[in-house]
Amino acid sequence: MTMLIALFMTGFVECLIAIPLILEKIPRNGLYGLRVTKTLSKDSIWYPANKRCGIGLFLSGKHIRQSNAAPCMLLKYHENTLVKY
């Protein structure tokens, strides 16, 4: 159960990290964003490339969250219905 919650939170954090990239709020830097030679050369390349990567990261996080939500709910349901001795 704890592992599923950790994976669910990982997807949530991915979505949070992606939002500034999608909104084009991150200037060119060497730490955060799509850092390849071509994107680091010009702002006109940096922002569209990072927007696309941000959208992909957001969708990835969304799918991770969704794929782990169902097992979490099923495990919670079964924990309540198990017979305890």
ROTORGU-44959 format. One record per residue: chain; residue in one letter; residue number from 1; x, y, z of N, C-alpha, C, O, CB in turn. Coordinates in Angstrom, 1 decimal, always signed. Atoms other than C-alpha are relative to their C-alpha. Glycine has a CB too. Layout:
BEGIN
   chain   res     n   n.east   n.north     n.up   ca.east   ca.north    ca.up   c.east   c.north     c.up   o.east   o.north     o.up   cb.east   cb.north    cb.up
       A     a   NUM        X         Y        Z         X          Y        Z        X         Y        Z        X         Y        Z         X          Y        Z
...
//
This chain:
BEGIN
   chain   res     n   n.east   n.north     n.up   ca.east   ca.north    ca.up   c.east   c.north     c.up   o.east   o.north     o.up   cb.east   cb.north    cb.up
       A     m     1     +0.8      -1.2     +0.0      +0.0       +0.0     +0.0     +0.9      +1.3     +0.0     +0.6      +2.2     -0.7      -0.9       +0.0     +1.2
       A     t     2     -0.9      -1.2     -0.1      +2.8       +2.4     +0.9     +0.7      +0.3     -1.3     +0.9      +1.4     -1.7      +1.0       -0.2     +1.1
       A     m     3     -0.6      -0.1     +1.3      +4.5       +1.7     -2.4     -0.9      +0.7     -1.0     -0.5      +1.5     -1.8      +0.5       -1.3     -0.5
       A     l     4     +0.9      -0.6     +1.0      +1.4       +2.6     -4.4     -0.2      +1.4     +0.3     -0.4      +2.2     -0.6      -1.3       -0.8     +0.1
       A     i     5     +0.1      -1.4     -0.3      +1.0       +5.8     -2.5     +1.2      +0.8     -0.4     +1.1      +1.9     -0.9      -0.3       +0.2     +1.5
       A     a     6     -1.2      -0.7     +0.5      +4.6       +6.7     -3.2     +0.0      +0.2     -1.5     +0.4      +1.2     -2.0      +1.3       -0.9     +0.4
       A     l     7     +0.1      -0.1     +1.5      +4.1       +6.0     -6.9     -1.0      +1.1     -0.4     -0.8      +1.8     -1.3      -0.3       -1.3     -0.6
       A     f     8     +1.1      -1.0     +0.3      +0.9       +8.1     -6.9     +0.6      +1.4     +0.3     +0.4      +2.3     -0.5      -1.2       -0.2     +1.0
       A     m     9     -0.6      -1.3     -0.3      +2.8      +11.0     -5.3     +1.1      +0.3     -1.0     +1.3      +1.5     -1.3      +0.6       +0.0     +1.5
       A     t    10     -1.0      -0.3     +1.0      +5.6      +10.6     -7.8     -0.6      +0.6     -1.2     -0.1      +1.6     -1.8      +0.8       -1.3     -0.4
       A     g    11     +0.7      -0.5     +1.1      +3.1      +11.2    -10.6     -0.5      +1.4     +0.3     -0.5      +2.3     -0.6      -1.2       -0.8     -0.3
       A     f    12     +0.4      -1.3     -0.4      +1.8      +14.2     -8.7     +1.1      +1.0     -0.1     +0.9      +2.2     -0.5      -0.6       +0.0     +1.4
       A     v    13     -1.2      -0.9     +0.0      +5.3      +15.7     -8.3     +0.4      +0.3     -1.5     +0.8      +1.4     -1.8      +1.2       -0.6     +0.8
       A     e    14     -0.3      -0.2     +1.4      +5.9      +15.2    -12.0     -0.9      +1.0     -0.6     -0.4      +1.9     -1.4      -0.1       -1.4     -0.8
       A     c    15     +1.0      -1.0     +0.5      +2.8      +17.2    -12.8     +0.4      +1.4     +0.5     +0.3      +2.3     -0.3      -1.4       -0.4     +0.4
       A     l    16     -0.4      -1.3     -0.6      +4.0      +20.0    -10.5     +1.2      +0.5     -0.7     +1.3      +1.7     -0.9      +0.2       -0.1     +1.5
       A     i    17     -1.2      -0.4     +0.7      +7.4      +20.1    -12.1     -0.3      +0.4     -1.4     +0.4      +1.3     -1.9      +1.0       -1.2     +0.0
       A     a    18     +0.3      -0.3     +1.4      +5.9      +20.3    -15.6     -0.7      +1.3     -0.2     -0.6      +1.9     -1.2      -0.9       -1.1     -0.6
       A     i    19     +0.8      -1.2     +0.2      +3.7      +23.3    -15.0     +0.8      +1.2     -0.4     +0.4      +1.9     -1.3      -0.8       +0.3     +1.3
       A     p    20     -0.8      -1.2     +0.4      +6.4      +26.0    -15.1     +0.5      -0.1     -1.5     +0.7      +0.9     -2.2      +1.1       +0.3     +0.9
       A     l    21     -0.5      +0.2     +1.3      +7.7      +24.4    -18.3     -1.1      +0.3     -1.0     -0.8      +0.9     -2.1      +0.6       -1.4     -0.2
       A     i    22     +1.1      -0.3     +0.9      +4.3      +24.5    -20.0     -0.3      +1.4     -0.1     -0.6      +1.9     -1.2      -1.2       -0.8     +0.5
       A     l    23     +0.4      -1.4     +0.0      +3.7      +28.1    -19.0     +1.2      +0.9     -0.4     +1.1      +2.1     -0.5      -0.4       +0.4     +1.4
       A     e    24     -1.2      -0.7     +0.6      +7.2      +29.0    -20.4     +0.5      +1.0     +1.0     +0.9      +2.2     +0.7      -0.3       +0.7     -1.3
       A     k    25     -0.5      -0.8     -1.1      +8.3      +30.5    -17.0     +1.5      -0.2     +0.3     +2.1      +0.6     +1.0      -0.8       -0.2     +1.2
       A     i    26     -1.4      +0.3     -0.4     +11.8      +28.9    -16.9     +0.9      +0.5     -1.1     +0.8      +0.1     -2.3      +0.1       -1.5     +0.1
       A     p    27     -1.0      -0.5     +1.0     +14.6      +30.8    -18.6     +1.1      -1.0     -0.3     +1.2      -2.0     +0.4      +0.6       +1.3     +0.5
       A     r    28     -1.1      +0.9     +0.3     +17.5      +29.1    -20.3     +0.9      -0.2     +1.2     +1.4      +0.8     +1.8      +0.8       +0.5     -1.2
       A     n    29     -0.9      +0.3     -1.1     +19.7      +27.4    -17.7     +0.5      -1.4     -0.2     +0.1      -2.1     -1.1      -0.8       +0.1     +1.4
       A     g    30     -0.6      +1.3     +0.1     +21.8      +24.3    -17.1     -0.5      -1.0     +0.9     +0.0      -2.1     +1.0      +1.5       +0.1     +0.2
       A     l    31     +0.5      +0.9     -1.0     +19.7      +22.7    -14.4     -1.4      -0.6     -0.3     -1.7      -1.7     +0.1      +0.0       +0.7     +1.3
       A     y    32     +1.4      +0.4     +0.0     +16.0      +22.5    -15.3     -0.6      +0.3     -1.4     -0.5      +1.4     -1.9      -0.8       +0.8     +1.0
       A     g    33     +0.6      -0.1     +1.4     +14.3      +21.9    -18.7     +0.8      -0.9     -0.9     +1.6      -1.8     -0.5      +0.1       +1.4     -0.5
       A     l    34     -0.7      +0.8     +1.0     +15.4      +20.3    -21.9     +1.3      +0.6     -0.4     +1.4      +1.6     -1.1      -0.9       -0.2     -1.3
       A     r    35     -1.3      -0.7     +0.2     +19.1      +21.0    -21.9     +0.9      -0.8     -1.0     +1.6      -1.7     -0.7      +0.7       +0.0     +1.4
       A     v    36     -0.9      +0.4     +1.1     +20.7      +20.2    -25.2     +0.6      +1.2     -0.7     +0.1      +2.3     -0.5      -0.8       -0.9     -1.0
       A     t    37     -0.7      -1.1     +0.6     +23.0      +22.3    -27.3     -0.9      +1.0     -0.7     -0.8      +2.2     -0.6      +1.1       -0.5     -0.9
       A     k    38     +0.8      -0.8     +0.9     +20.4      +23.5    -29.7     -1.0      +0.8     +0.9     -1.2      +2.0     +0.6      -0.8       -0.9     -1.0
       A     t    39     +1.0      -0.8     -0.8     +17.8      +24.5    -27.0     +0.7      +1.1     +0.8     +0.1      +2.1     +1.1      -0.8       -0.9     +0.9
       A     l    40     -0.8      -1.0     -0.8     +20.5      +26.3    -24.9     +0.5      +1.2     -0.9     +1.0      +2.1     -0.3      +1.1       -0.7     +0.7
       A     s    41     -0.6      -1.1     +0.8     +21.5      +28.4    -27.9     -0.9      +1.2     -0.2     -0.4      +2.3     -0.3      +0.3       -0.6     -1.4
       A     k    42     +0.9      -1.1     +0.2     +18.4      +30.5    -28.4     -1.3      -0.1     +0.8     -1.8      -1.2     +1.0      -0.4       +0.1     -1.5
       A     d    43     +1.3      +0.0     -0.7     +15.2      +31.5    -26.5     -1.1      -0.4     -0.9     -2.0      -1.1     -0.5      -0.3       +1.4     +0.6
       A     s    44     +1.0      +0.4     +0.9     +13.2      +31.0    -29.6     -0.1      -1.5     -0.2     -1.1      -2.0     -0.7      +0.2       +0.7     -1.4
       A     i    45     +0.0      +1.5     +0.1     +14.1      +27.3    -29.5     -0.3      -0.6     +1.4     -1.0      -1.5     +1.5      +1.3       -0.6     -0.5
       A     w    46     +0.1      +0.5     -1.4     +14.2      +26.9    -25.7     -1.4      -0.1     +0.5     -1.9      -1.1     +1.0      +0.8       +1.0     +0.9
       A     y    47     +1.4      +0.0     -0.6     +10.6      +27.9    -24.8     -0.9      -1.0     -0.7     -1.6      -1.7     +0.0      -0.5       +1.4     -0.2
       A     p    48     +0.9      +1.0     +0.6      +8.7      +25.8    -27.5     +0.4      -1.4     +0.3     -0.4      -2.3     +0.6      +0.0       +0.2     -1.5
       A     a    49     -0.5      +1.3     -0.3     +10.9      +22.8    -26.8     -0.3      -0.4     +1.4     -0.8      -1.6     +1.6      +1.6       -0.1     -0.2
       A     n    50     +0.3      +0.3     -1.4     +10.4      +23.0    -23.1     -1.5      -0.1     +0.3     -1.9      -0.8     +1.1      +0.6       +1.0     +0.9
       A     k    51     +1.4      +0.0     -0.1      +6.7      +23.6    -23.5     -0.5      -1.5     -0.4     -1.3      -2.1     +0.3      -0.7       +1.0     -0.9
       A     r    52     +0.4      +1.4     +0.5      +6.4      +20.3    -25.5     +0.5      -1.1     +1.0     -0.3      -2.0     +1.3      +0.7       -0.3     -1.3
       A     c    53     -0.5      +1.0     -1.0      +8.6      +18.4    -22.9     -0.9      +0.1     +1.3     -1.1      -0.9     +1.9      +1.4       +0.3     +0.3
       A     g    54     +0.8      -0.2     -1.2      +6.5      +19.9    -20.1     -1.4      -0.7     -0.2     -1.9      -1.3     +0.8      -0.2       +1.5     +0.3
       A     i    55     +1.3      +0.6     +0.2      +3.3      +18.7    -21.7     +0.1      -1.6     +0.1     -0.7      -2.2     +0.7      -0.6       +0.3     -1.4
       A     g    56     -0.3      +1.4     -0.1      +4.8      +15.2    -22.1     +0.2      -0.5     +1.5     -0.3      -1.5     +1.9      +1.2       -0.4     -0.8
       A     l    57     -0.3      +0.3     -1.4      +6.0      +15.2    -18.5     -1.3      +0.1     +0.8     -1.6      -0.8     +1.7      +1.0       +1.0     +0.6
       A     f    58     +1.2      -0.1     -0.7      +2.6      +16.3    -17.3     -0.9      -1.2     -0.3     -1.5      -1.8     +0.6      -0.8       +1.3     -0.4
       A     l    59     +0.8      +1.1     +0.3      +0.8      +13.6    -19.2     +0.5      -1.3     +0.6     -0.2      -2.2     +1.0      -0.1       -0.2     -1.5
       A     s    60     -0.6      +1.2     -0.7      +3.3      +11.0    -17.9     -0.4      +0.0     +1.5     -0.8      -1.1     +1.9      +1.5       +0.1     -0.2
       A     g    61     +0.4      +0.0     -1.4      +2.6      +12.1    -14.3     -1.5      -0.3     +0.2     -1.8      -1.0     +1.1      +0.3       +1.4     +0.5
       A     k    62     +1.4      +0.3     +0.0      -1.1      +12.0    -15.0     -0.3      -1.5     -0.1     -1.1      -2.0     +0.6      -0.8       +0.8     -1.1
       A     h    63     +0.2      +1.5     +0.2      -0.9       +8.4    -16.3     +0.5      -0.8     +1.2     -0.1      -1.8     +1.6      +0.6       -0.4     -1.3
       A     i    64     -0.5      +0.6     -1.2      +1.2       +7.4    -13.3     -1.0      +0.0     +1.1     -1.2      -1.0     +1.8      +1.4       +0.6     +0.4
       A     r    65     +1.0      -0.2     -1.1      -1.3       +8.8    -10.9     -1.2      -0.9     -0.3     -1.7      -1.5     +0.7      -0.4       +1.5     +0.1
       A     q    66     +1.3      +0.8     +0.3      -4.3       +7.2    -12.7     +0.3      -1.5     +0.1     -0.6      -2.2     +0.6      -0.5       +0.4     -1.4
       A     s    67     -0.3      +1.4     +0.0      -2.6       +3.8    -13.0     +0.2      -0.5     +1.4     +0.1      -1.7     +1.7      +1.2       -0.3     -0.8
       A     n    68     -0.2      +0.4     -1.3      -1.9       +3.8     -9.3     -1.2      +0.3     +0.9     -1.2      -0.2     +2.1      +1.3       +0.6     +0.6
       A     a    69     +1.2      -0.3     -0.8      -5.2       +5.2     -8.0     -0.9      -1.2     +0.2     -1.3      -1.5     +1.3      -0.7       +1.2     -0.6
       A     a    70     +0.9      +1.1     -0.1      -7.2       +2.1     -8.8     +0.5      -1.1     +1.0     -0.3      -1.5     +1.8      -0.2       -0.6     -1.4
       A     p    71     -0.5      +1.0     -0.9      -4.9       -0.4     -7.0     -0.1      +0.5     +1.5     -0.4      -0.3     +2.4      +1.4       -0.4     -0.3
       A     c    72     +0.1      -0.6     -1.3      -4.9       +2.0     -4.0     -1.4      -0.2     +0.6     -1.6      -0.6     +1.7      +0.4       +1.4     +0.1
       A     m    73     +1.4      +0.1     -0.5      -8.7       +2.0     -3.8     -0.4      -1.4     +0.2     -1.1      -1.7     +1.2      -0.9       +0.7     -1.1
       A     l    74     +0.3      +1.4     -0.2      -8.9       -1.7     -4.3     +0.6      -0.6     +1.3     -0.1      -1.4     +2.0      +0.4       -0.8     -1.2
       A     l    75     -0.7      +0.5     -1.2      -6.4       -2.5     -1.6     -0.7      +0.6     +1.3     -0.9      -0.2     +2.3      +1.5       +0.4     +0.1
       A     k    76     +0.7      -0.6     -1.1      -8.2       -0.1     +0.8     -1.4      -0.8     +0.2     -1.7      -1.1     +1.4      -0.3       +1.5     -0.2
       A     y    77     +1.2      +0.7     -0.1     -11.5       -1.9     +0.0     +0.2      -1.4     +0.6     -0.5      -1.8     +1.5      -0.7       -0.1     -1.3
       A     h    78     -0.3      +1.3     -0.5     -10.0       -5.3     +0.6     +0.5      -0.1     +1.4     +0.2      -1.0     +2.1      +0.9       -0.7     -0.9
       A     e    79     -0.5      -0.1     -1.3      -8.3       -4.3     +3.8     -1.2      +0.0     +1.0     -1.1      -0.5     +2.1      +0.9       +1.2     +0.3
       A     n    80     +1.2      -0.1     -0.9     -11.7       -3.5     +5.3     -0.9      -1.2     +0.0     -1.7      -1.4     +0.9      -0.8       +1.2     -0.4
       A     t    81     +0.8      +1.2     +0.1     -13.3       -6.7     +4.2     +0.7      -1.3     +0.4     +0.0      -2.4     +0.5      -0.6       -0.2     -1.4
       A     l    82     -0.7      +1.1     -0.3     -10.6       -9.1     +5.2     -0.4      -0.5     +1.4     -0.7      +0.3     +2.3      +1.5       +0.2     +0.0
       A     v    83     +0.3      +0.5     -1.4     -11.4      -11.4     +8.2     +1.3      -0.1     +0.8     +2.3      -0.6     +0.3      -0.6       -1.5     -0.1
       A     k    84     -1.2      -0.1     -0.9      -8.9      -10.8    +11.0     -0.2      -1.0     +1.2     -1.2      -1.0     +1.8      +0.3       +1.4     +0.5
       A     y    85     +0.0      +1.0     -1.1      -8.1      -13.6    +13.5     +0.7      +0.6     +1.2     +0.8      -0.1     +2.2      +0.5       -1.3     -0.4
//
